[in-house]
Amino acid sequence: MVSIAYNAGASLKFMDKQFPKPWLVNHHKVVGNYRSLSFTGVHSFTFLRCPSVGARGHGSGSQSFGRLFQIFSQSSENFGSISGSGISDQNVSEEKVVVLVIGGGGREHALCYALQRSPSCSAVYCAPGNAGISNSGDATCIPDLDILDSSAVISFCCKWRVGLVVVGPEVPLVAGLANDLVKAGIPTFGPSSEAAALEGSKDFMKKLCDKYEIPTAKYQTFTDPTDAKKYIQQEGAPIVIKADGLASGKGVIVAMTLEEAYEAVDSMMVESVFGSAGSRVIVEEFLEGEEASFFALVDGENAIPLESAQDHKRVGDGDTGPNTGGMGAYSPAPILTQDLQSLVMRSIICPTVKGMLAEGCKFVGVLYAGLMIEKKSGRPKLIEYNVRFGDPECQVLMVRLESDLAQVLLAACRGELSKVSLRWSSGSAMVVVMASRGYPGTYEKGTMIRNLAEAELVAPSVKIFHAGTALDSDKNIIAVGGRVLGVTALGRDIEEARDRAYHAVEKIDWREGFYRRDIGWRALPHRQLAAKG
């Protein structure tokens, strides 16, 4: 038996993932920032003391614990080799990696959750993170790290020996964070600023579609509001008005009348409600059909699809009211059949990857294609691209993913996705977003949320992802954003996932919050029709 001291902040989950129990004989607190562990089956061991993260004059506690594990595994005679869910369903590489996730919303919480479960991941940091991510133990949050300051992020990565950076939100990508990290030799999952123009400029995306014959809606781009209105009058309503730049998911107006379309043009181009993002607008043909989300991982030349997912953009039940960042999602999406997914890869994703490479904008990251499955043809058209995981689609995808996410993303960074196959749970997942009352308009901040722990106990498959939360002076969880919680559940089918998610939602005590009560309604007719067939 060998005893060691380790940092109190280093998770025992790390060792749980590596060794069959019982590996731990004794665990007790000793003085300072250290705890003692005793192991069986070890004849020799190099004693290490791993100081806590942020202790002056020391390296990362989590990183040191990874080194401790390395020495321990070399000294042990009884535990055998380490294996796990590798990127091609074979034994995972014994390489251990420290990961930094950039962002602080529900999407980033889901990524931290999946990375923390990855056998090859020794530690997860999240900057800035949020109260829920920190409290859950899914990552160590770094709230003071300025994610738009590339030099600060690079310094952090060097100090804590970060071997993979995963950039969640679009703003730092468009600003060039990935460019700077890659230049510094830090593996980064996320596109360069040039490639991020697929999301940063809808005009750029549309011109790429024209050049490489990618199916999309008919459109025109305008920098003058008078010209835009003349085109709208010529085309008629319904019609779609889009701000060219980033507008936090709110820059798309589906105008059902000419008056609504004119008002949208004025708000974007004259009143500048989206700032410079609305100085140029795209006026687009209205497509009738069903929307779907399609995600693919890209390594610059190769692309592999993720499981299908579908979200609900409108704020109200029955898909009514203004667009939002997303009020809920489910996976898989019955409308995206295998044949349809193959068609999307052939006609939309692969031409995009090849086109970006040909344009000198090699794309590495995740392509999130917003699709319309046209009612009249049944074929997919590209509505828009996002260059990061969708929110809340990421939440349902990450709870279903069974592969080692860290190794998959590293493979994308290295141009090795052709070697990757992904494993997914066979059931369904659903997330119901709880938002502050008034969203997507003005809303009150600082309202208290209770009973989150009780809600997660509804079923073992329930996980609550935090987006706009913080702690008040009394350590209570409070709402500080529009979309605040993503109550997520797995089930054998969509009905069970839905029942569990809504059961958990009903346990949460938040009087100032609201949620849609019909998430997943589009999937149920598909299942019923399939059963009848």
C-alpha positions as CSV (number, residue, x, y, z in Angstrom):
1,M,0.0,0.0,0.0
2,V,1.2,3.5,-0.9
3,S,-0.1,6.8,0.4
4,I,0.2,10.1,-1.4
5,A,-0.9,13.7,-0.9
6,Y,-2.9,15.5,-3.6
7,N,-4.7,18.7,-4.2
8,A,-8.1,18.9,-2.7
9,G,-9.4,20.5,-5.9
10,A,-8.2,17.5,-8.1
11,S,-11.3,15.4,-8.7
12,L,-11.4,11.8,-7.6
13,K,-13.5,11.2,-10.7
14,F,-10.2,11.4,-12.6
15,M,-9.0,8.2,-10.9
16,D,-12.4,6.6,-11.0
17,K,-12.3,6.7,-14.8
18,Q,-8.9,5.0,-14.9
19,F,-9.0,2.1,-12.5
20,P,-11.3,-0.7,-11.5
21,K,-12.5,-0.3,-7.9
22,P,-11.5,-0.7,-5.2
23,W,-8.4,1.4,-6.0
24,L,-9.0,3.7,-3.0
25,V,-8.4,2.3,0.5
26,N,-8.4,5.5,2.5
27,H,-9.1,9.1,1.8
28,H,-8.9,11.7,4.5
29,K,-8.1,15.3,4.9
30,V,-4.7,16.5,6.2
31,V,-3.4,20.0,6.8
32,G,-3.4,22.8,4.2
33,N,-4.6,22.2,0.7
34,Y,-3.8,18.5,0.6
35,R,-5.5,15.2,1.1
36,S,-4.2,11.7,1.5
37,L,-4.9,8.7,-0.7
38,S,-3.9,5.1,-0.1
39,F,-3.6,2.6,-3.0
40,T,-3.4,-1.1,-3.1
41,G,-1.2,-3.2,-5.4
42,V,1.6,-0.7,-5.6
43,H,5.1,-1.7,-4.6
44,S,6.8,1.6,-5.3
45,F,5.6,5.2,-5.9
46,T,7.2,8.6,-6.3
47,F,5.7,10.9,-3.7
48,L,4.3,14.1,-5.2
49,R,2.6,17.1,-3.6
50,C,0.2,18.8,-5.9
51,P,-0.6,22.4,-4.8
52,S,-4.0,23.9,-5.5
53,V,-4.7,25.8,-8.7
54,G,-3.5,29.4,-8.4
55,A,-1.0,28.7,-5.6
56,R,1.9,31.0,-5.9
57,G,5.1,29.4,-7.3
58,H,3.5,26.2,-8.4
59,G,1.9,24.6,-11.5
60,S,-1.6,23.5,-11.9
61,G,-2.9,21.1,-9.3
62,S,-4.9,19.2,-11.9
63,Q,-2.0,19.0,-14.3
64,S,0.3,17.8,-11.5
65,F,-2.3,15.2,-10.6
66,G,-2.2,14.0,-14.2
67,R,1.6,13.6,-13.8
68,L,1.0,11.8,-10.5
69,F,-1.3,9.4,-12.3
70,Q,1.3,8.8,-15.0
71,I,4.0,7.9,-12.4
72,F,1.4,5.8,-10.5
73,S,0.4,3.8,-13.5
74,Q,4.1,3.1,-14.3
75,S,4.6,1.9,-10.7
76,S,1.6,-0.3,-10.4
77,E,1.8,-4.0,-11.1
78,N,-1.8,-5.0,-10.6
79,F,-4.0,-2.6,-12.6
80,G,-3.0,-3.5,-16.2
81,S,-3.4,-1.3,-19.2
82,I,-5.7,1.7,-19.5
83,S,-8.4,1.6,-22.1
84,G,-11.5,3.6,-22.8
85,S,-13.9,4.7,-25.5
86,G,-11.4,5.6,-28.2
87,I,-12.2,7.8,-31.2
88,S,-12.7,4.7,-33.4
89,D,-14.3,2.6,-30.7
90,Q,-11.0,0.9,-29.9
91,N,-8.7,1.6,-27.0
92,V,-8.2,5.2,-26.4
93,S,-4.7,6.7,-26.6
94,E,-3.0,7.0,-23.2
95,E,-2.3,10.6,-24.0
96,K,-3.8,12.8,-21.3
97,V,-4.8,16.3,-22.2
98,V,-5.7,19.5,-20.3
99,V,-8.6,21.3,-22.0
100,L,-9.7,24.9,-21.9
101,V,-13.2,25.7,-23.0
102,I,-13.8,29.3,-24.0
103,G,-17.3,30.7,-23.1
104,G,-19.7,30.8,-20.3
105,G,-23.1,29.7,-21.5
106,G,-25.2,26.5,-21.7
107,R,-23.3,25.2,-24.8
108,E,-20.0,25.6,-22.9
109,H,-21.4,23.8,-19.9
110,A,-22.5,20.9,-22.1
111,L,-19.0,20.8,-23.7
112,C,-17.3,20.8,-20.2
113,Y,-19.7,18.0,-19.1
114,A,-18.7,15.8,-22.1
115,L,-15.0,16.6,-21.8
116,Q,-15.0,15.9,-18.1
117,R,-16.3,12.4,-18.9
118,S,-13.6,11.8,-21.6
119,P,-11.1,9.2,-20.4
120,S,-8.3,11.1,-22.1
121,C,-9.0,14.4,-20.4
122,S,-7.1,15.1,-17.2
123,A,-8.5,18.5,-16.4
124,V,-11.1,20.9,-17.8
125,Y,-11.0,24.7,-17.4
126,C,-13.7,27.1,-18.6
127,A,-13.2,30.8,-19.2
128,P,-15.1,32.7,-18.0
129,G,-17.6,29.9,-17.1
130,N,-20.5,30.5,-14.8
131,A,-21.8,29.6,-11.4
132,G,-23.5,26.4,-12.5
133,I,-20.5,25.1,-14.3
134,S,-18.3,25.8,-11.2
135,N,-20.8,24.3,-8.7
136,S,-21.4,21.2,-10.8
137,G,-17.7,20.2,-10.8
138,D,-17.7,19.9,-14.6
139,A,-14.8,22.3,-14.9
140,T,-12.7,24.8,-13.0
141,C,-13.9,28.2,-14.0
142,I,-11.6,31.1,-14.7
143,P,-13.8,34.2,-14.5
144,D,-11.1,36.8,-14.8
145,L,-9.5,35.5,-18.0
146,D,-10.3,37.9,-20.9
147,I,-11.3,35.6,-23.7
148,L,-10.9,38.4,-26.3
149,D,-7.3,39.0,-25.2
150,S,-5.4,36.4,-27.2
151,S,-2.1,37.1,-25.4
152,A,-3.8,36.5,-22.0
153,V,-5.4,33.2,-23.2
154,I,-2.0,32.0,-24.6
155,S,-0.3,32.9,-21.3
156,F,-2.9,30.9,-19.4
157,C,-2.5,27.9,-21.8
158,C,1.3,27.9,-21.4
159,K,1.1,28.3,-17.6
160,W,-1.3,25.4,-17.1
161,R,0.0,23.3,-20.0
162,V,-3.3,23.3,-21.9
163,G,-3.2,20.8,-24.8
164,L,-6.5,21.6,-26.4
165,V,-8.6,24.8,-26.6
166,V,-12.3,24.5,-27.5
167,V,-13.9,27.8,-28.5
168,G,-17.6,27.9,-27.8
169,P,-19.0,31.3,-28.9
170,E,-18.8,33.0,-32.2
171,V,-17.5,36.4,-31.1
172,P,-13.9,35.3,-30.2
173,L,-13.7,33.2,-33.3
174,V,-14.6,36.1,-35.6
175,A,-12.2,38.2,-33.6
176,G,-9.3,35.8,-34.5
177,L,-8.7,34.0,-31.2
178,A,-8.2,30.6,-33.0
179,N,-5.7,32.3,-35.4
180,D,-3.5,33.5,-32.5
181,L,-3.7,30.2,-30.6
182,V,-2.8,28.1,-33.6
183,K,0.1,30.4,-34.4
184,A,1.3,29.9,-30.8
185,G,1.3,26.1,-31.4
186,I,-1.8,25.4,-29.2
187,P,-4.2,22.9,-30.7
188,T,-7.5,24.8,-31.1
189,F,-10.9,23.5,-32.1
190,G,-12.5,26.4,-33.9
191,P,-12.1,28.1,-37.2
192,S,-9.8,31.1,-38.1
193,S,-11.4,34.5,-38.4
194,E,-11.3,34.2,-42.2
195,A,-13.2,30.9,-42.0
196,A,-15.6,32.2,-39.3
197,A,-16.9,34.7,-41.9
198,L,-19.3,31.9,-42.8
199,E,-21.2,33.0,-39.7
200,G,-19.8,36.5,-39.3
201,S,-21.1,37.6,-42.7
202,K,-24.3,36.2,-44.2
203,D,-23.3,37.9,-47.5
204,F,-20.0,35.9,-47.5
205,M,-21.9,32.7,-46.9
206,K,-24.4,33.5,-49.7
207,K,-21.7,34.3,-52.2
208,L,-20.0,31.0,-51.4
209,C,-23.2,29.2,-52.0
210,D,-23.6,30.9,-55.4
211,K,-20.0,30.0,-56.4
212,Y,-20.1,26.4,-55.3
213,E,-23.7,25.6,-56.2
214,I,-24.9,25.0,-52.7
215,P,-28.7,25.1,-52.5
216,T,-30.0,28.1,-50.6
217,A,-32.8,30.6,-50.8
218,K,-32.9,33.3,-53.4
219,Y,-31.5,36.6,-52.1
220,Q,-30.1,40.1,-52.7
221,T,-27.7,42.1,-50.5
222,F,-28.2,45.8,-49.8
223,T,-26.3,48.7,-48.1
224,D,-29.0,51.3,-48.9
225,P,-32.4,51.0,-47.2
226,T,-34.3,52.5,-50.1
227,D,-33.0,49.9,-52.5
228,A,-33.8,47.2,-50.0
229,K,-37.4,48.4,-49.8
230,K,-37.8,48.5,-53.6
231,Y,-36.7,44.9,-53.8
232,I,-39.1,43.9,-51.1
233,Q,-41.9,45.6,-52.9
234,Q,-41.0,43.7,-56.1
235,E,-40.8,40.3,-54.4
236,G,-43.7,40.7,-52.0
237,A,-44.4,39.1,-48.6
238,P,-43.8,36.9,-46.7
239,I,-40.1,37.7,-47.0
240,V,-37.0,37.4,-44.7
241,I,-34.7,40.3,-43.6
242,K,-31.3,39.4,-42.1
243,A,-28.6,41.6,-40.6
244,D,-25.3,40.7,-42.3
245,G,-23.2,40.6,-39.2
246,L,-23.4,39.0,-35.7
247,A,-26.6,39.9,-33.8
248,S,-26.7,37.4,-30.9
249,G,-29.1,35.2,-32.8
250,K,-31.7,38.0,-33.1
251,G,-30.8,39.5,-36.5
252,V,-33.4,37.6,-38.6
253,I,-36.9,38.9,-39.1
254,V,-39.5,36.8,-40.9
255,A,-41.8,39.5,-42.2
256,M,-45.3,38.3,-43.0
257,T,-46.4,41.7,-44.5
258,L,-44.6,44.4,-46.5
259,E,-45.0,46.8,-43.6
260,E,-43.2,44.4,-41.2
261,A,-40.4,44.1,-43.8
262,Y,-40.0,47.8,-44.2
263,E,-39.9,48.2,-40.4
264,A,-37.2,45.5,-40.2
265,V,-35.1,47.3,-42.8
266,D,-35.4,50.6,-40.9
267,S,-34.6,49.1,-37.5
268,M,-31.4,47.5,-38.9
269,M,-30.2,50.1,-41.4
270,V,-31.6,53.4,-40.1
271,E,-32.0,52.9,-36.3
272,S,-29.0,50.6,-36.1
273,V,-30.5,48.4,-33.4
274,F,-27.8,45.8,-34.2
275,G,-25.0,48.4,-34.6
276,S,-22.6,47.8,-37.5
277,A,-24.0,44.2,-37.9
278,G,-27.1,45.7,-39.6
279,S,-25.4,48.3,-41.9
280,R,-25.7,45.7,-44.6
281,V,-28.8,43.4,-44.9
282,I,-29.8,40.3,-46.9
283,V,-33.3,40.2,-48.2
284,E,-34.2,36.6,-48.7
285,E,-36.9,34.4,-50.2
286,F,-39.3,33.0,-47.6
287,L,-39.1,29.2,-47.6
288,E,-42.0,27.1,-46.4
289,G,-41.2,23.8,-44.7
290,E,-39.6,22.4,-41.5
291,E,-36.4,23.7,-40.0
292,A,-33.7,21.3,-38.9
293,S,-30.2,21.6,-37.5
294,F,-27.3,19.7,-39.0
295,F,-23.8,19.5,-37.4
296,A,-20.6,18.2,-38.9
297,L,-17.1,18.1,-37.5
298,V,-14.5,19.4,-40.0
299,D,-10.7,19.1,-40.0
300,G,-10.0,21.3,-43.1
301,E,-10.5,18.6,-45.7
302,N,-12.7,15.9,-44.1
303,A,-16.1,16.2,-42.5
304,I,-18.1,13.7,-40.4
305,P,-21.7,14.2,-39.4
306,L,-22.9,14.4,-35.8
307,E,-26.2,13.0,-34.7
308,S,-29.3,15.0,-35.9
309,A,-31.0,17.5,-33.7
310,Q,-33.8,20.0,-34.0
311,D,-34.4,23.2,-32.0
312,H,-37.3,25.6,-31.5
313,K,-36.4,29.2,-32.3
314,R,-39.7,31.0,-31.6
315,V,-40.4,32.1,-28.1
316,G,-44.0,30.9,-27.8
317,D,-45.8,27.6,-27.9
318,G,-46.8,26.4,-31.4
319,D,-43.7,28.2,-32.8
320,T,-45.2,31.6,-32.3
321,G,-43.7,35.0,-31.4
322,P,-40.3,36.4,-32.1
323,N,-37.1,34.4,-32.8
324,T,-34.8,33.6,-29.9
325,G,-31.5,31.9,-29.5
326,G,-33.4,28.7,-29.0
327,M,-36.1,27.6,-26.5
328,G,-35.5,23.9,-26.6
329,A,-34.2,21.0,-28.7
330,Y,-34.3,17.2,-29.2
331,S,-32.2,14.5,-30.7
332,P,-32.5,12.6,-32.9
333,A,-34.7,14.6,-35.3
334,P,-37.0,12.2,-37.2
335,I,-37.2,14.6,-40.2
336,L,-33.5,14.1,-40.9
337,T,-33.6,10.5,-42.2
338,Q,-30.4,8.7,-43.1
339,D,-31.1,9.4,-46.8
340,L,-31.6,13.1,-46.1
341,Q,-28.5,13.3,-44.0
342,S,-26.5,11.7,-46.8
343,L,-27.9,14.3,-49.2
344,V,-27.0,17.2,-46.9
345,M,-23.4,15.9,-46.6
346,R,-23.2,15.6,-50.4
347,S,-24.9,18.8,-51.5
348,I,-24.2,21.2,-48.7
349,I,-21.4,20.2,-46.2
350,C,-18.8,18.7,-48.5
351,P,-19.1,21.5,-51.1
352,T,-18.7,24.0,-48.4
353,V,-15.6,22.4,-46.9
354,K,-14.0,22.1,-50.4
355,G,-15.0,25.6,-51.3
356,M,-13.5,27.1,-48.2
357,L,-10.3,25.2,-48.8
358,A,-10.2,26.5,-52.4
359,E,-10.8,30.1,-51.2
360,G,-7.9,29.9,-48.8
361,C,-10.1,29.8,-45.7
362,K,-9.4,26.2,-44.5
363,F,-12.2,25.4,-42.0
364,V,-11.4,23.5,-38.8
365,G,-14.2,23.2,-36.3
366,V,-17.9,22.4,-36.3
367,L,-20.2,23.5,-39.1
368,Y,-23.7,24.1,-37.9
369,A,-26.0,24.2,-40.9
370,G,-29.5,25.7,-40.3
371,L,-31.6,23.9,-42.9
372,M,-35.1,24.2,-44.3
373,I,-36.6,21.0,-45.6
374,E,-38.8,22.4,-48.3
375,K,-42.4,21.4,-48.1
376,K,-42.9,21.4,-51.9
377,S,-39.8,19.4,-52.8
378,G,-38.7,17.6,-49.5
379,R,-35.1,18.6,-50.3
380,P,-32.8,20.6,-47.9
381,K,-31.8,24.2,-48.5
382,L,-29.2,26.0,-46.5
383,I,-30.6,28.9,-44.4
384,E,-27.5,29.9,-42.5
385,Y,-24.2,28.6,-41.2
386,N,-22.9,28.9,-37.6
387,V,-19.3,28.1,-37.0
388,R,-19.8,26.6,-33.5
389,F,-22.0,24.2,-31.7
390,G,-25.6,25.3,-31.5
391,D,-27.2,26.3,-28.2
392,P,-29.3,24.4,-27.1
393,E,-28.7,21.6,-29.6
394,C,-25.2,21.1,-28.1
395,Q,-26.8,20.1,-24.8
396,V,-28.8,17.1,-26.3
397,L,-25.8,16.0,-28.5
398,M,-23.4,16.0,-25.6
399,V,-25.6,13.9,-23.3
400,R,-26.0,11.4,-26.1
401,L,-22.3,11.2,-27.1
402,E,-20.5,8.2,-25.9
403,S,-17.1,8.7,-27.6
404,D,-14.1,10.4,-26.0
405,L,-14.8,14.0,-27.0
406,A,-11.3,15.3,-26.3
407,Q,-9.7,12.8,-28.7
408,V,-12.3,13.5,-31.3
409,L,-11.7,17.2,-31.2
410,L,-7.9,16.7,-31.2
411,A,-8.3,14.5,-34.3
412,A,-10.1,17.4,-36.0
413,C,-7.2,19.7,-35.1
414,R,-4.7,17.3,-36.5
415,G,-6.5,16.7,-39.8
416,E,-7.3,13.1,-38.8
417,L,-11.1,12.9,-38.8
418,S,-11.0,10.3,-41.5
419,K,-9.9,7.8,-38.8
420,V,-12.8,8.7,-36.5
421,S,-16.1,7.0,-35.9
422,L,-18.5,8.3,-33.3
423,R,-20.6,6.4,-30.8
424,W,-24.0,7.6,-29.6
425,S,-26.6,6.4,-27.1
426,S,-29.5,4.7,-28.8
427,G,-32.3,6.7,-27.1
428,S,-33.5,10.2,-27.3
429,A,-32.6,13.4,-25.5
430,M,-34.5,16.7,-24.9
431,V,-33.6,20.0,-23.5
432,V,-36.2,22.6,-22.3
433,V,-34.8,26.1,-21.9
434,M,-36.0,28.2,-19.0
435,A,-35.7,31.9,-19.7
436,S,-36.2,35.1,-17.8
437,R,-39.7,36.5,-18.2
438,G,-39.7,39.1,-20.9
439,Y,-37.0,37.4,-23.0
440,P,-36.1,38.0,-25.9
441,G,-37.0,41.6,-24.9
442,T,-36.2,43.3,-21.6
443,Y,-36.1,41.2,-18.5
444,E,-35.3,41.5,-14.8
445,K,-31.9,40.3,-13.5
446,G,-31.0,38.9,-10.1
447,T,-34.1,36.8,-9.5
448,M,-33.5,33.7,-7.3
449,I,-33.7,30.1,-8.5
450,R,-34.4,27.3,-6.1
451,N,-34.7,23.5,-6.0
452,L,-32.2,22.8,-8.8
453,A,-30.7,19.9,-6.9
454,E,-34.1,18.3,-6.4
455,A,-34.9,18.7,-10.1
456,E,-31.8,16.8,-11.1
457,L,-32.9,13.9,-8.8
458,V,-36.1,13.3,-10.8
459,A,-34.2,10.7,-12.9
460,P,-30.6,9.6,-13.2
461,S,-30.6,10.9,-16.8
462,V,-31.5,14.5,-15.9
463,K,-28.8,17.1,-16.2
464,I,-29.3,20.9,-15.8
465,F,-26.9,23.0,-17.9
466,H,-26.5,26.6,-16.8
467,A,-26.3,29.6,-19.1
468,G,-27.2,32.9,-17.5
469,T,-26.6,32.2,-13.8
470,A,-24.5,33.6,-11.1
471,L,-24.2,33.5,-7.3
472,D,-25.4,36.3,-5.0
473,S,-23.7,37.4,-1.8
474,D,-25.4,34.6,0.1
475,K,-24.3,31.9,-2.5
476,N,-27.8,31.5,-4.0
477,I,-28.2,30.8,-7.7
478,I,-29.6,33.9,-9.4
479,A,-30.6,34.6,-13.1
480,V,-28.5,37.1,-14.9
481,G,-29.3,36.4,-18.5
482,G,-32.2,35.8,-20.9
483,R,-31.8,32.1,-21.5
484,V,-30.8,30.8,-18.1
485,L,-31.2,27.0,-17.7
486,G,-31.2,24.0,-20.1
487,V,-33.1,21.2,-18.4
488,T,-31.9,18.1,-20.2
489,A,-32.9,14.5,-20.1
490,L,-32.3,11.2,-21.8
491,G,-35.0,8.6,-22.5
492,R,-35.6,5.4,-24.4
493,D,-37.6,7.5,-26.9
494,I,-38.6,11.1,-27.3
495,E,-41.7,10.7,-25.2
496,E,-39.7,9.4,-22.2
497,A,-37.0,12.1,-22.6
498,R,-39.8,14.7,-22.8
499,D,-41.6,13.5,-19.7
500,R,-38.4,13.5,-17.6
501,A,-37.3,16.9,-18.8
502,Y,-40.7,18.5,-18.0
503,H,-40.9,16.7,-14.7
504,A,-37.6,18.2,-13.7
505,V,-38.7,21.7,-14.9
506,E,-41.7,21.5,-12.7
507,K,-39.6,20.9,-9.7
508,I,-37.6,24.2,-10.2
509,D,-38.9,27.1,-8.1
510,W,-38.3,30.2,-10.2
511,R,-41.3,32.5,-10.4
512,E,-39.7,35.0,-12.7
513,G,-38.9,32.3,-15.3
514,F,-40.9,30.8,-18.1
515,Y,-40.5,28.0,-20.7
516,R,-42.3,26.6,-23.7
517,R,-44.5,23.6,-22.9
518,D,-44.5,22.0,-26.3
519,I,-40.8,21.2,-27.0
520,G,-40.6,18.2,-29.3
521,W,-44.1,18.5,-30.7
522,R,-42.9,18.2,-34.3
523,A,-41.2,14.8,-33.5
524,L,-44.4,13.1,-32.2
525,P,-46.3,13.1,-35.4
526,H,-43.3,11.6,-37.2
527,R,-43.1,8.8,-34.7
528,Q,-46.9,8.2,-34.9
529,L,-46.8,8.1,-38.7
530,A,-43.8,5.7,-38.6
531,A,-45.7,3.4,-36.2
532,K,-48.8,3.4,-38.5
533,G,-46.7,2.7,-41.5
